[in-house]
Amino acid sequence: MRNLLCPCLLVGATMVAGAIVRGAMAGDNQSRRNGEAAAVSDDQFAGQEGESSAAGTVNLRLDPKSAEKIAEIVLVKVYGADVLKQRPWIVETTDTSFKFTGRLRDDEVGGVAEIEISKRNAAVRSIRHTK
């Protein structure tokens, strides 16, 4: 079993995560301009209690659906569109990450894709394909 980590994947995942945050923040700013209540609270993007963060660092507190989208983008880039046939994913959640593992149908043999995504910054912690 081989772990594959590519800096370009981290950059891609970070760009996707940044777009998610920018979209949420844009909605928040639009609501304030219209005099409405904020759709997304400012503390949703703040670091966890007791966590020091550098200026510009954001704790995304990624939800499972957003993490799944990022995981699928990265997996398709690495393994091709056929990897999506392994859905629905087996999802394992820890305090700090989501791990998505593919499934084989009863009539299939071979391995499955696995990817672990950080909840805090959407970084790809590990990616591999079993045999």
Contact map, one row per residue, 1 for C-alpha under 8 A:
11100000000000000000000000000000000000000000000000000000000000000000000000000000000000000000000000000000000000000000000000000001111
11110000000000000000000000000000000000000000000000000000000000000000000000000000000000000000000000000000000000000000000000000001100
11111000000000000000000000000000000000000000000000000000000000000000000000000000000000000000000000000000000000000000000000000111100
01111100000000000000000000000000000000000000000000000000000000000000000000000000000000000000000000000000000000000000000000000111000
00111110100000000000000000000000000000000000000000000000000000000000000000000000000000000000000000000000000000000000000000000110000
00011111110000000000000000000000000000000000000000000000000000000000000000000000000000000000000000000000000000000000000000000000000
00001111111000000000000000000000000000000000000000000000000000000000000000000000000000000000000000000000000000000000000000000000000
00000111111100000000000000000000000000000000000000000000000000000000000000000000000000000000000000000000000000000000000000000000000
00001111111110000000000000000000000000000000000000000000000000000000000001000000000000000000000000000000000000000000000000010000000
00000111111111000000000000000000000000000000000000000000000000000000000000000000000000000000000000000000000000000000000000110000000
00000011111111100000000000000000000000000000000000000000000000000000000000000000000000000000000000000000000000000000000000000000000
00000001111111110000000000000000000000000000000000000000000000000000000001000000000000000000000000000000000000000000000000000000000
00000000111111111000000000000000000000000000000000000000000000000000010001000000000000000000000000000000000000000000000001110000000
00000000011111111100000000000000000000000000000000000000000000000000000000000000000000000000000000000000000000000000000011100000000
00000000001111111110000000000000000000000000000000000000000000000000000000000000000000000000000000000000000000000000000000000000000
00000000000111111111000000000000000000000000000000000000000000000000010000000000000000000000000000000000000000000000000000000000000
00000000000011111111100000000000000000000000000000000000000100000000010000000000000000000000000000000000000000000000000011000000000
00000000000001111111110000000000000000000000000000000000000000000000000000000000000000000000000000000000000000000000000000000000000
00000000000000111111111000000000000000000000000000000000000000000000000000000000000000000000000000000000000000000000000000000000000
00000000000000011111111100000000000000000000000000000000000000000000000000000000000000000000000000000000000000000000000000000000000
00000000000000001111111110000000000000000000000000000000000100000000000000000000000000000000000000000000000000000000000000000000000
00000000000000000111111111000000000000000000000000000000000000000000000000000000000000000000000000000000000000000000000000000000000
00000000000000000011111111100000000000000000000000000000000000000000000000000000000000000000000000000000000000000000000000000000000
00000000000000000001111111110000000000010000000000000000000000000000000000000000000000000000000000000000000000000000000000000000000
00000000000000000000111111111000000000010000000000000000000000000000000000000000000000000000000000000000000000000000000000000000000
00000000000000000000011111111100000000000000000000000000000000000000000000000000000000000000000000000000000000000000000000000000000
00000000000000000000001111111110000000110000000000000000000000000000000000000000000000000000000000000000000000000000000000000000000
00000000000000000000000111111111000001111000000000000000000000000000000000000000000000000000000000000000000000000000000000000000000
00000000000000000000000011111111100001000000000000000000000000000000000000000000000000000000000000000000000000000000000000000000000
00000000000000000000000001111111110000000000000000000000000000000000000000000000000000000000000000000000000000000000000000000000000
00000000000000000000000000111111111111100000000000000000000000000000000000000000000000000000000000000000000000000000000000000000000
00000000000000000000000000011111111111000000000000000000000000000000000000000000000000000000000000000000000000000000000000000000000
00000000000000000000000000001111111100000000000000000000000000000000000000000000000000000000000000000000000000000000000000000000000
00000000000000000000000000000111111100000000000000000000000000000000000000000000000000000000000000000000000000000000000000000000000
00000000000000000000000000000011111110000000000000000000000000000000000000000000000000000000000000000000000000000000000000000000000
00000000000000000000000000000011111111000000000000000000000000000000000000000000000000000000000000000000000000000000000000000000000
00000000000000000000000000000011001111100000000000000000000000000000000000000000000000000000000000000000000000000000000000000000000
00000000000000000000000000011011000111111000000000000000000000000000000000000000000000000000000000000000000000000000000000000000000
00000000000000000000000000110010000011111000000000000000000000000000000000000000000000000000000000000000000000000000000000000000000
00000000000000000000000110110000000001111101000000000000000000000000000000000000000000000000000000000000000000000000000000000000000
00000000000000000000000000010000000001111111100000000000000000000000000000000000000000000000000000000000000000000000000000000000000
00000000000000000000000000000000000000011111110000000000000000000000000000000000000000000000000000000000000000000000000000000000000
00000000000000000000000000000000000000001111111000000000000000000000000000000000000000000000000000000000000000000000000000000000000
00000000000000000000000000000000000000011111110000000000000110000000000000000000000000000000000000000000000000000000000000000000000
00000000000000000000000000000000000000001111111000000000011110000000000000000000000000000000000000000000000000000000000000000000000
00000000000000000000000000000000000000000111111100000000011100000000000000000000000000000000000000000000000000000000000000000000000
00000000000000000000000000000000000000000010111110111000011000000000000000000000000000000000000000000000000000000000000000000000000
00000000000000000000000000000000000000000000011111100000001000000000000000000000000000000000000000000000000000000000000000000000000
00000000000000000000000000000000000000000000001111100000000000000000000000000000000000000000000000000000000000000000000000000000000
00000000000000000000000000000000000000000000000111110000000000000000000000000000000000000000000000000000000000000000000000000000000
00000000000000000000000000000000000000000000001111111000000000000000000000000000000000000000000000000000000000000000000000000000000
00000000000000000000000000000000000000000000001001111100000000000000000000000000000000000000000000000000000000000000000000000000000
00000000000000000000000000000000000000000000001000111110110000000000000000000000000000000000000000000000000000000000000000000000000
00000000000000000000000000000000000000000000000000011111100000000000000000000000000000000000000000000000000000000000000000000000000
00000000000000000000000000000000000000000000000000001111100000000000000000000000000000000000000000000000000000000000000000000000000
00000000000000000000000000000000000000000000000000000111110000000000000000000000000000000000000000000000000000000000000000000000000
00000000000000000000000000000000000000000000000000001111111000000000000000000000000000000000000000000000000000000000000000000000000
00000000000000000000000000000000000000000000111000001001111100000000000000000000000000000000000000000000000000000000000110000000000
00000000000000000000000000000000000000000000111100000000111110000000000000000000000000000000000000000000000000000000001110000000000
00000000000000001000100000000000000000000001110000000000011111000000000000000000000000000000000000000000000000000000001111000000000
00000000000000000000000000000000000000000001100000000000001111100000000000000000000000000000000000000000000000000000001110000000000
00000000000000000000000000000000000000000000000000000000000111110110000000000000000000000000000000000000000000000000011111000000000
00000000000000000000000000000000000000000000000000000000000011111110000000000000000000000000000000000000000000000000001000000000000
00000000000000000000000000000000000000000000000000000000000001111111000000000000000000000000000001000000000000000000000000000000000
00000000000000000000000000000000000000000000000000000000000000111111100000000000000000000000000000000000000000000000000000000000000
00000000000000000000000000000000000000000000000000000000000001111111110000000000000000000000000000000000000000000000000000000000000
00000000000000000000000000000000000000000000000000000000000001111111111000000000000000000000000001000000000000000000101001000000000
00000000000000000000000000000000000000000000000000000000000000011111111100000000000000000000000000010000000000000000000000000000000
00000000000000000000000000000000000000000000000000000000000000001111111110000000000000000000000000000000000000000000000000000000000
00000000000010011000000000000000000000000000000000000000000000000111111111000000000000000000000000000000000000000000000001000000000
00000000000000000000000000000000000000000000000000000000000000000011111111100000000000000000000000010000000000000011100000000000000
00000000000000000000000000000000000000000000000000000000000000000001111111110000000100000000000000000000000000000000000000000000000
00000000000000000000000000000000000000000000000000000000000000000000111111111000000000000000000000000000000000000000000000000000000
00000000100110000000000000000000000000000000000000000000000000000000011111111100000000000000000000000000000000000000000000000000000
00000000000000000000000000000000000000000000000000000000000000000000001111111111001000000000000000000000000000001010000000000000000
00000000000000000000000000000000000000000000000000000000000000000000000111111111111100000000000000000000000000000000000000000000000
00000000000000000000000000000000000000000000000000000000000000000000000011111111100000000000000000000000000000000000000000000000000
00000000000000000000000000000000000000000000000000000000000000000000000001111111000000000000000000000000000000000000000000000000000
00000000000000000000000000000000000000000000000000000000000000000000000000111111111000000000000000000000000000000000000000000000000
00000000000000000000000000000000000000000000000000000000000000000000000000111111111000000000000000000000000000000000000000000000000
00000000000000000000000000000000000000000000000000000000000000000000000000011011111100000000000000000000000000000000000000000000000
00000000000000000000000000000000000000000000000000000000000000000000000000010011111111000000000000000000000000000000000000000000000
00000000000000000000000000000000000000000000000000000000000000000000000000110011111111000000000000000100000000001000000000000000000
00000000000000000000000000000000000000000000000000000000000000000000000100010000111111100000000000000000000000000000000000000000000
00000000000000000000000000000000000000000000000000000000000000000000000000000000011111100000000000000000000000000000000000000000000
00000000000000000000000000000000000000000000000000000000000000000000000000000000011111111000000000000111100000011000000000000000000
00000000000000000000000000000000000000000000000000000000000000000000000000000000000111111000000000000110000000000000000000000000000
00000000000000000000000000000000000000000000000000000000000000000000000000000000000001111100000000000110000000000000000000000000000
00000000000000000000000000000000000000000000000000000000000000000000000000000000000001111110000000011110000000000000000000000000000
00000000000000000000000000000000000000000000000000000000000000000000000000000000000000011111000000111110000000000000000000000000000
00000000000000000000000000000000000000000000000000000000000000000000000000000000000000001111100001111000000000000000000000000000000
00000000000000000000000000000000000000000000000000000000000000000000000000000000000000000111110001110000000000000000000000000000000
00000000000000000000000000000000000000000000000000000000000000000000000000000000000000000011111111100000000000000000000000000000000
00000000000000000000000000000000000000000000000000000000000000000000000000000000000000000001111111000000000000000000000000000000000
00000000000000000000000000000000000000000000000000000000000000000000000000000000000000000000111110000000000000000000000000000000000
00000000000000000000000000000000000000000000000000000000000000000000000000000000000000000000111111000000000000000000011100000000000
00000000000000000000000000000000000000000000000000000000000000000000000000000000000000000000111111100000000000000001111100000000000
00000000000000000000000000000000000000000000000000000000000000010010000000000000000000000011110111110000000000000001111000000000000
00000000000000000000000000000000000000000000000000000000000000000000000000000000000000000111100011111000000000000111100000000000000
00000000000000000000000000000000000000000000000000000000000000000001001000000000000000001111000001111100000000000111000000000000000
00000000000000000000000000000000000000000000000000000000000000000000000000000000000000001110000000111110000000011110000000000000000
00000000000000000000000000000000000000000000000000000000000000000000000000000000001001111100000000011111000000011100000000000000000
00000000000000000000000000000000000000000000000000000000000000000000000000000000000001111100000000001111100000010000000000000000000
00000000000000000000000000000000000000000000000000000000000000000000000000000000000001000000000000000111111111110000000000000000000
00000000000000000000000000000000000000000000000000000000000000000000000000000000000001000000000000000011111100000000000000000000000
00000000000000000000000000000000000000000000000000000000000000000000000000000000000000000000000000000001111100000000000000000000000
00000000000000000000000000000000000000000000000000000000000000000000000000000000000000000000000000000001111110000000000000000000000
00000000000000000000000000000000000000000000000000000000000000000000000000000000000000000000000000000001111111000000000000000000000
00000000000000000000000000000000000000000000000000000000000000000000000000000000000000000000000000000001001111100000000000000000000
00000000000000000000000000000000000000000000000000000000000000000000000000000000000000000000000000000001000111110000000000000000011
00000000000000000000000000000000000000000000000000000000000000000000000000000000000000000000000000000001000011111000000000000000111
00000000000000000000000000000000000000000000000000000000000000000000000000000000000001000000000000001111000001111100000000000000111
00000000000000000000000000000000000000000000000000000000000000000000000000100000001001000000000000001100000000111110000000000011110
00000000000000000000000000000000000000000000000000000000000000000000000000000000000000000000000000111100000000011111000000000111110
00000000000000000000000000000000000000000000000000000000000000000000001000100000000000000000000000111000000000001111100000011111000
00000000000000000000000000000000000000000000000000000000000000000000001000000000000000000000000011110000000000000111110000011110000
00000000000000000000000000000000000000000000000000000000000000000010001000000000000000000000000011100000000000000011111001111100000
00000000000000000000000000000000000000000000000000000000000001000000000000000000000000000000000111000000000000000001111111111000000
00000000000000000000000000000000000000000000000000000000001111100010000000000000000000000000000111000000000000000000111111000000000
00000000000000000000000000000000000000000000000000000000011111000000000000000000000000000000000110000000000000000000011111000000000
00000000000001001000000000000000000000000000000000000000011111000000000000000000000000000000000000000000000000000000011111100000000
00000000000011001000000000000000000000000000000000000000000101000010010000000000000000000000000000000000000000000000111111110000000
00000000010011000000000000000000000000000000000000000000000000000000000000000000000000000000000000000000000000000000110011111000000
00000000110010000000000000000000000000000000000000000000000000000000000000000000000000000000000000000000000000000011110001111110000
00000000000000000000000000000000000000000000000000000000000000000000000000000000000000000000000000000000000000000011110000111110000
00111000000000000000000000000000000000000000000000000000000000000000000000000000000000000000000000000000000000000111100000011111000
00111000000000000000000000000000000000000000000000000000000000000000000000000000000000000000000000000000000000001111000000011111100
11110000000000000000000000000000000000000000000000000000000000000000000000000000000000000000000000000000000000001110000000000111110
11100000000000000000000000000000000000000000000000000000000000000000000000000000000000000000000000000000000000111100000000000011111
10000000000000000000000000000000000000000000000000000000000000000000000000000000000000000000000000000000000001111100000000000001111
10000000000000000000000000000000000000000000000000000000000000000000000000000000000000000000000000000000000001110000000000000000111
